Amino acid sequence: MSDLKVLEQSMVDFSNLKKEPEWFQKLRKAAFTKMTILELPSFEKIRYQRWPIMPKRMLLESIKVELDQKRAVGNTVVQVGSRTLSLKLSDELKQKNIIICDWETALIEHPDLVQKYFMTKAVKWDADRLTSVHLAQLTGGLFIYVPRNVELDEPITSYLTQDARDGQDYVHHVLIVAAENSRFSYLENRDTLGNEATTANIIVEVIAEPNSHVKFAGVDQLGENTTAYINRRGYLLDNAKIDWSIGLLNNGNIIGDFDSDLIGAGAHADVKVVAISTGNQIQGIDTRVTNYGKHSIGQILQHGVILSRSTLTFNGIGHIIKGAKGANAQQESRVLMLSTKARGDANPILLIDENDVQAGHAASVGRVNQEQLYYLMSRGLQKEEAERLVIRGFLGPVLTAIPAADVRERLIETIEGKLINGQKFEKVSR
């Protein structure tokens, strides 16, 4: 039997095992057919087509693992692979009829909502090969629905771990729907358990209905043997707002595809990205905001640091569609290089199809400011510590703009550890 036939049979077996509804099984089969003929998506100056980016083994069940009790605090979801280890909701969330559940439960208990929003608005399942294979081989995920007029003071936090102990690929989906006039924060933490060579295909959809406001913060720390495609996309209607704060602190080769479609008038997306590349790692980040609605606002701020022999590419794309009068598209992408062997790119792209608009961009790739470094070293600091302080200052404009204090602290702590490891790698590789 061919590899494709084996993969198709595993998809059918998985779907039957989970007793998925008929409409979803049909969608899977359609996606499987499409994935064999669609092309991989293309990103400016990011050459990833020869990477092992396509999942090959469906995850039937994760190996059992003990729950880290430190994570099961507050409104939290803890998942490892396809297993949900913990789901804790406060009385406030229960009383307000908020839905938070794993993907299997969502298909069984909330089929109407899932069918309405899943890969129909933010991400189209037949857009390209990576989105179609995602649907065909999807094995786990999370569904969050916040009803209209509901405002939450406490954030919803998820800990989503890729299980790479037995070489299974990881295909995970998060669907978040913010109904009209709702307001809440969602904090997403991703990491990897184990060190087998694997592929991860992760898609997050955020549907922001009129006058809703979502604060999305994500910290990614996937393993060095994981090749990953991470797609986070927002779909915003009239006067909706999404504040994206994303820390890409992975150790493997990563494609980050972050898009916001400002469909409604007055929609607003504010995207902040921090990325650090070390070792021989390659990261390509493609961040796009598309203004469809009148007086919509798109803002992109990306700061990255590269060490050793690594590569980091930032694409910042602002696209104002014809008819989006009064729209505003602004972007800034900056890369700081700490090694002569590293490669960095910051590509600003503006596509303007309307006259009555505002648009601007800034981009730079440079090295550590030697005057700052000399000043700090003259005060008694070692070179490595002085470099880390300069880097913190460089990343400061992005970090300080992240609204959640605990996310900022977690990011700063993780950045410090990654920088120390990167400096050690550079010493060894010299």
N, C-alpha and C positions, 0 to 999 in steps of 0.2 A: 504494500500500500504506500502511495506517495506521501511525502511530508504534509502536503496540503490536505490530503484526504484524512490523514491522522488528526490534523488540527481541526478540521471541520467536524469530525466525529467527537473530538473532545469537547467542542463547543456545544454540540447537541446533547451529549451526556451531562454536561454541567447544567445546562438549561433545564433538562428533565429532572435532574437531581434536586434542583432548587424549586421545582414546580412553578416556574415562571409563567406569567399569563401568555396567552396565545399571541396577542399583539406584539409583545416584546420578543417572543421567539421568532416571529416573522421579520421583525426589524433586524434582529441579529443575522438572520440568513441573508437578508438583502445587503447588510453591511459586509458580510463575508464575501459576497460576490463582487461588490464594489472595490474591496481592498486589493483584489487581484488585478484590477485594471487602472485604478487611479494612480496619479503621480504623487511623489513626495512633495510637500510644500517647499517653496524656495524662499530663502531669506538672504538679503543683501550681505555679501562678504562673509557668509557663514557656510562653510563647506563640510557638511556632515553626512552626505549621502552614502558614504562607504562605511559609516559606523554601524555597529550591530544594534540598530535602533528599532528593529521590528521584533515584537514579542514572538516567541516560538513555542512556549509551553504554557498552557492554561493552569492556573492555580486551583486545584480542587479543594484543598483544605490546608491551612497553615499548621505547622507543627505547634503543639501546645507550648505556651510560655506563661510564666507567672506575672501577675499584675504588679506594676510598680505603684505602690500606694501613694507615693508623692504626687503622681499625676492625677489621681482620682479625687480631686478637690474642686469644689465649686460646680458650675454648670459645665461638665466635661464629658467628652467621648474619648475612649481609648481603644484603638484598633491596632492589631498586629496582623498584617496580611489581610485575609478575609474574615478574621475573627474579631468580634467586638468583645473586649475584655471587661469594659465598664461603660455604663451610661448613667450619669447622675444629673438630675434636674432639680432645681430649687422649687419650692412651693409656688413661687411667683410665676415661673415658666409654666408649670402645670395648670395653674388657675387661668392663665391667659391663652390656653389652647395652642401653645406653640408645639410644632411637630419637630422632633429631632429623633431620627432613627437610622439604622443601617439600611443598606440598599435592598437587601432581601425583604425586609419588613416593609419598606416603602412601596415596592412593587405589589405586595399582597394587600396592604391596608390602605394605601393612598394612590391607587392606579390612575384616577382621573387627574390629579395634580401632576404626577410624574409624566403621564402621556402628554399633557399640555405643554410642559416646560422643557423636558429632557431633550437636549440636542435639536431643538426646533427654532430657537431664537438666538441665544448667545453663540453657541457652537453648532454648526450644521454637521450632522454625522457623515454626510457624503461630500464634505468640502475637499478632502484629500485623503491620501492613503493612511496617514496617521490618525485621523479622526474616525475613519471607517474601521480600521483594525481595533481601535479603542472600543467601539461598540461591540464588534464581533467577539472580542476576547475579554470583555469586562467581567471581573470576578468579585468586586467589592466596592463599597462606597458609603456615602453619607448623604442624607436628605434633611434639609432644614427649611421649615416654612414658618415665617412670622406673620400672623394675621394683620389685617388693616388696623391702623390707629394704635398699635401696640408699641410701647417704648420700653426698652430694657436698660436698667442701670448696670447690671452685672454682665460681663462679656460671656459669650459662648466659646469654650476652648476645646480644641481637638488635638489629640496626639495620635498621629497616623504613621505607623512604622511599616516599612517594607521588610518582608521576611526573606532574607537572602541566604538562609542557612542551607537550603537544599537545592539552590539553583533555579527555583521557580521564578518566572517573570511576574511583574507587578503591574496590573492594570486597574486603576482606581479612579472613581468619579465622585465629585462632590457637587451637589446641586443645591443652591441657596436661593430662596425666593423671598424677597421683601415686599409684602403687599403694601397697598396704598397707605401713605402717612406713617409707616412703621419706621423705627429707629433702633439700631442695635450694633454691637461690635462682635466680630468673630475673629478669634486668634487661632491660627493653624500652625502646628509644629510637625515637621516631617523629618524622619531619620531612617536609618537602615540597621537591621539586626542581622549579623552574619557578614561574611565577606566573599561569598561565591559570586562569580561573574554573572550578572543579570541585566535585564532591560526593564525600565520602568516607563509606563505611558500613563501620565496623570493629567486629568482634565478637571478644572473647576469652573463652574458656571454660576454667575451671580445675576439674577434677574431683579432689577430695581424698578418697581412700579411707581406711578406718579407720587411725587412729594416724599418718597422714602429716602432714608439715609443709612448707608452701610459703611462701617469702618472695618476694613479687612486688613489684617496683619498676618503675614506668613513668614516663617523662618524655616528654610530648607537646609538639611544637613545629610543628604544622601551619601552613601558609601563610595569609596574610591573605585570599586569594581562594578559600579552601577552606571550604565549609560542611559540617560533619561531624557524624555520629552515631557516638559511641563507646560501646559496650556492653561492660563487663567484668563477668563474673559467676562466682561460685564456688558449687560444690555440695559440701557437706561432710558426710561420714559420721561414724560414732562416733569421738569424740576426735581428729578431724582439726582442723588449724589452718591458716589462711591469714592472713599479715600483708601487707596491701595498703598500699603507699606510692606515691601517684600525684601527679605534678606536672603540672598543666594550664597550660602556658605557650604556648598557641596564639595565633595572631593573627587568625583568622577567627571566624565564628559557630559555636558548638559546643553540642551536647547531650551531656552525660555521664550515662550510665545505669549506675550501679555497684551491683550487688546481690550479696548473699551469702545463700544458703539453708542454714541450719544444720539439716540433716536428722537427723543422728545425735545420740545422747546425748553430752554433753560437747564437742560441736563448738564451735569458737572462731574468730570472724572479727574482726580488728582492722584498721579502715580509716582510713587517714590521707590527707587530700587537701589539697594546696596549689594555689591558683588565682590568677592575676593577669589582670585585664582592662584593656586600654588602648585608646586611640583611640575609635572608634565601635563597638567589638566588643561582642557579646552572648554570654555564656556561661551556660548553665543546667545545674546539676549536681544530679542526683537520686540520692541514696545511700541504699540500703535494706539493712537486715539483718533477716531473718525467722527467728525462733526456732521451729523445729518440734520439736527434740529436747529431752529433759529435761536440765536443768543446762547448757544451751548458753549461750554468752556472745557477745554482739555489742557492739562498741565502735566508734563513729564520731567522728572528730576532723577538722573541716574549718576551715581558715583561708584567707581570700581577701582580696585587695587590688584596689581599683578606682580607675582614674585617668581623667582627661579626661571624655569623654561616654559612657563604656562602661557596661555593665550586667553584674552578676553575681548570680545567684540560687543559693542553697544550699537544697536540701530534705534534711533528715535524717529518715529514717523507721525507727523501731524497731517491729517487729510480732511480738508473742508469740502464737502459735497455741494454741488450746485443747488442753490435754494436755501442754504444755511446762513441767511443774512444775519449779521451781527455776531457771528461766531468768533471764538478766540482760541487759537492753538499756540501754545508755548512749550518749549522743550529745552533741556540742558543735559548734556551727557559729558562726563569728564572721567578720564582714566589716569591713574597715577602708577608709574612703572618703577619698580625697585630693583630691576635687574636688566642688564644689557642683553640678556638672552631671552627675555620675555617679549611677547608681541601684544600690542594693544591697538584697538581701533574704536573711534567714536564717530558714527555717521549720522549727521542730521539730515532728515528728508522732509521737505514740506511740499504737499500737493494741494494746490489752491484752485478750486473751480468756481469761486464766487468772489465778487469785487468788494462788497461792503463787509469786510472782516478785519480782524487783527491776527497777526502771526509772527512768530520770532523763534530763533534758535541760537544755541551756543554749544560749542563742542571743543574739547581739547584732549590731547594725550601728552603727558609730560613726566618728568622725573622729580624726585624729592627735592624740595627747595634746600640747596646746600647752605644758605645763610641761616635758615631756621635750624638745620641739623647742627651746624657749627655752634650756634648760640646755645643749644641745649647741651651739647657735649662739653662746652666750656664751663658749664655749671656742674660738671661732675658726672653726667649720665654716660653710660656705655652707648656705643653706636646703635645697637639693636633696640635698646629701650628708647633712645631718642627718635629713631625711625618710627616706632610704634606711636609715640606721642604726635609726631607730625601727621601720621595716617589718621589718627583719631580726629585731629583738627580738620583734615581733608574731608572725612566722612561726616563731620559734625552737622553741616546744613541739612543732610538727609535724616540723620538720627534724631536731631532735635525736633524735626517736623513730625515725627511719629507720635500720635496722640497718647498711646497707652504706655505708661511708665514702666510696667513690668516687661513689655515687649522690648522697649529700649534697653533696659538693663540686661535682658537675656541676649539681645543682639550684641551689645558691647562686650559681654563676657565671652560669647562664642567667637567674635572677631578677634579678641585678644589671643585666645587659644590657637586659632587658625594662623594668625600672624607669627606666633612663636614657633609653631611647627614648620611654617613656610621658611622662616629664617634658618632653622636647623637643616632643612632639606637643601637650602642654597649653599650652606657651608660644606656639606658633604659632597655636593655635585661640582664644586669648583675644582 
